[in-house]
Amino acid sequence: MNKGVLFAMLTAVLFSMLEPVSKLIADEISPFTLTAFRFLIGAVFLAPFAFAEGRRLLPQKKEVAAAALTGVLMVCVSMPLLQISVQRSDSPALIAIVFSGNSLFTIILSAVVLKEKLRPPQMLAVLLCVAGIVICALPVEGGRLLPVGMAVLSALAFSLYTVLSKKYLSRLRNAVSITLSFLIGGAALALILLVTRHPFPSALTPRQVLCILFLGIAVTGVGYLSYFQAMKLGGAHTAAYAFFIKPVLAPLMAYLIGGSAVTVNAFLAIPLIVAGSVLNAARAGKRPTASGTTEAGSLNRQL
């Protein structure tokens, strides 16, 4: 198993904890405040790695502008939508499964924006994983419709963030580009909240502090660093592998963290999602580029 897939698996474990841990304090802290906290904490955690990697390669003005664009897209659009969907849904596992559809958007957007070829094995992998995610999400009715729709929009915005980061920030090291995006995005969201006089909690309980720190350091800091490392080593298709695994792990994490029961739908979907993930991962890193090297090797030189 190549290193890109290992980083994708680590990403999947950490990202699978996002919705269940967020749900623990979703009714106590607003989605916007929680998002601003966790991304600013994540940026601070990543800052030493960014400094170590970026001492000899300072970002150019256009890269700072691109980091601002991607940061606002991620922190001010995608993640607040996800937090709101978690808050309004009875099942954090359902939202996690729906959000995992971002991997499908990433593959499609990579083909359009980055001109990456979508070969038959990837098409089949997409179909298998789509089928699994749909089975997990059904039935979508009544109060589920709004949070599921918001989770889909969040997934689409996240995929656009991923592809734009790869297109415009590929010269920078992973930690540098992530830290810039998160810091600018988190500061922008905090400023918006201050200007609009959004209510901040006057005090935080120890449980809330622990949840916020975990979301900021483990999920946001380590998780996203691992995600882009998977992309660096194996390309967008390997990084997307994390979100093919996440639907399998999400029900388990929701049960272990919040006590949410695992549905029959989730068990029915697992074989489809695993089959699609294995097929997609098996092809990642083996596709020859125009120069005859593998995609992973080409990306290593670029990043």
N, C-alpha and C positions, 0 to 999 in steps of 0.2 A: 504494500500500500504506500503510495507516494505521500510526501510531506504535506502537499496541498490538501489532500483528503483528510489527513489527521487534524490540520488546523480547522477545516470545515466542520469536523465532528466536535471539536472543542467549542467552536462557535455555536453549534446547534444546542449543546448542553446548556451553555450560558444564556443564550437567547430564549430557550424554552422556559426559563425561570422568570422572564420579564413580566408576562401577564399575571401569573399567580401571585408573585410578590407585590406587584402594583395593586392587585385587587385587595390585598390586605389593608391598604390605606387609601383606597380609591374614594371612599366616602368621607375621608377626613382632610384630605389635601386636594386642592383643585388640580385637574389634569395639566393646566398650563404651568402652575407653580412647580409641580412635581417634575415636569419635563425640564424646566429651566434649572432646577436644582441638580438633577442627575447629569445633565450635559455639562454644566459648569464644573461639577465635581470630576466628571470624566476627563475634561480638558486639563484640569490641574493634575490629575493622576498621570496623564499621558505626557505632560510638559517635559519632564526629565528625559523621556525617551526621544521626544521630538528634538530637544536641545542636543542630545548626543548624536542623533542621526543627521541633524541639519546644520552642524557647525561649518561644514565645507560646501554646503549647497543651500544658499539662502533663497527664499521664494522671491520671484519677480513680481512686479506690480500686477500683471495680468493673472498670475497665479493666486495672489491675495484676493483679487476680485472674484476669481472662480471659486475660491474657498468660501467667500462671503455668500455667493449665490447658492452653492451646495449646502452650506451651513444653515441658511435661512430655510431652504427647501426641506431639510431634514428636521431641524429643531423647531421651527415655527409652523410647519405644515404637517409633515408626516407623523411625527411622534405625538403631538397633541391630539390628532385625529385618533391615533391608536389608543391613547390613554382615555379619551372620552368613550370610545367603543368598549373598553374594558369596564369603565365605570357604569355604563348603561346596560351591560350584558350580565346575565346570571351565570354565565359560563366563561371563565377566562380561557379554558382550553379551546372552546369554539372560536374565540377571537384569535388565539394563537394559530390555529389551523388555517383560518381564513387568511390571516396576514402572511402565512407561509406561501401564499400564491404569488408573492412578490418575486419569487425565483422564476416563475413563468414570464412575468413582465420583464425581468432582467435579461433573460435569454432572447426574447423578442426584440427588446430595445437595443441589445448588443448587436443583433443582426442588422438593425436599421441604422443605428448611430455609429457603431464601431466597425461595421461591415464584417462581423464575424459570421462565418458560414454555419447555417443551421442544417446539419446533416440528418438523414433518416433516423439513426439511433437516438439523437436528441429529440426529434419529433415524437418518436414513440415514447421516450421517457416523459416528455411533457404530457402526452395524452394519458399515460398511466397515473401520473401524479395528480393531474386535474381530476380524473375520475375518483381517486382516493380522497382528495380534498372536498369534492362535492358530496361524497357519501358522508364524510365527517360532519359537514355543515348542515345537512338536511335533517329535519325540515326547517326551512326558513319561513317563519310565519309570525304574525302579530308583532310583539315587542322585539323580536329578533331582527327584523328587517333593517331598522335604522343602524344599530351597532354593526351589523354585518356589512352594510353598505359603506359605513365610515372606515371599517377595517380594510375593505377593498381599495378605497381611495388612498388610505395610508400606505398600503402595499405598493400602489402605483407610484406614489411620490417617492417612496424609498428606492424603488427600482431606478427611477430617473436620477436620483441622487447618486446611486452606485455607478451608473453608466457615465454620467457627467464627470464624476470624480476620476474615473479611469481615463476619460478622454482628455481632460484639461489639467489634471494634477499628476499625471503619470511620471513626470520628471522628478517629483519630490518623493522622498521616502514616505512609507506608510504613516508612521507616527507623526510626521510633520503635517501632512495633508489632513489627517484626521483631527489633530489638535487644533489646527487653524479653523477648520470648519466648525468644530464643536464650540470653540471659544467664541468665535464671531456669532454663530447661531444662538448660543446660550445668552450672550450679552445682548443680542438684538431682542430676544424674547423677554428677558428681564426688563429691558428698557420699555418695551411695549406695555408690559404689566404695570410698570411704575407710572407711565404716562396716562394709561387708562384707569389708574387707581384700582387695579385688581387687588382684592383682599389677600394678604399674606397671613399665614398663621402667626399668632403672637408668641406662641411657644410650641415646642415639639416634644413629644414623649420619647422616652428611650427606644421604644419599639419603632416609632416613626423614623427616628434618626438611623437606626440600624437598617431599616428597609431602604431609606434614601441612599445611605452609604453603599449598600450592596448593589443597588441599581446603578449608582454612579461609577463605582470602582470596578466591580466584577462584570456586570452586564455591559455597561457603556464603555468603560476603559479597556479591559482585557478582551471583551467580546468583539468589539469592532476592530481592534488591532489584529486579532486572530482572523477575523473575516477578510480583511484586506490582505493579510499574509497568504490566506488561501487563494485569493484572486491573483496575487503576485506569482505564486508557485504553479498554479494550475489553470488560471484564466477564469472568466466569468462563469463558465459552466460548473467548474469545481466549487467556486464560492457559493453558487446557487444550491449545491448539494446540502449545505447547512439547513436550508429551508425546506428541503425534501425530508430531512431527518426530523426536523422540529415537530411536524404533525404527529409523529410516532411518540416523541418524548413528552409533548405538551399535556396530554391527558394524565400521564403518570406524574409529572411535576405538579399539575393542578390538584391531584389527589394527595400527594405527599405534603405539599405546602399549605393548601387550603381546605383539604378534605372533600373536594369535588369528585363525584363518582365518575368513573370511566364508562362511557356509553358503548352500547353494542355497535353503533355506527363506526366508532373509532377502531374497534377490533376488526370490523369488516374491511376498513380502508387500509389497514397496516400492510397487508401483502402487496397491494397495488403501489403504495408509496415506496415501500422498500424495493420492489422490482424496478420502478422507475429510477430511484436513486442509484441503485447498483449499475444499471445500464448507463446512466448519465456519467457516473464517476469512472466507469471502465473506459469510456471514450475520451474523457478529459485528459489532456496532457499528451495524447497520442496523435493528435491531428497535425499533419505536417504543414508548415507554413510555406510561403513561396520560395524561401531559401533552403528548404529541405529540413529545417530543424523542427522540433516539436513546439507547440504553442507555449508550453511552460518555459522552455529555454528562451524563446523569443521574448517573453514577458520579463524574464529575469534580467535581460540586458536592458530593457526599456526602463524598468523600475529600480 
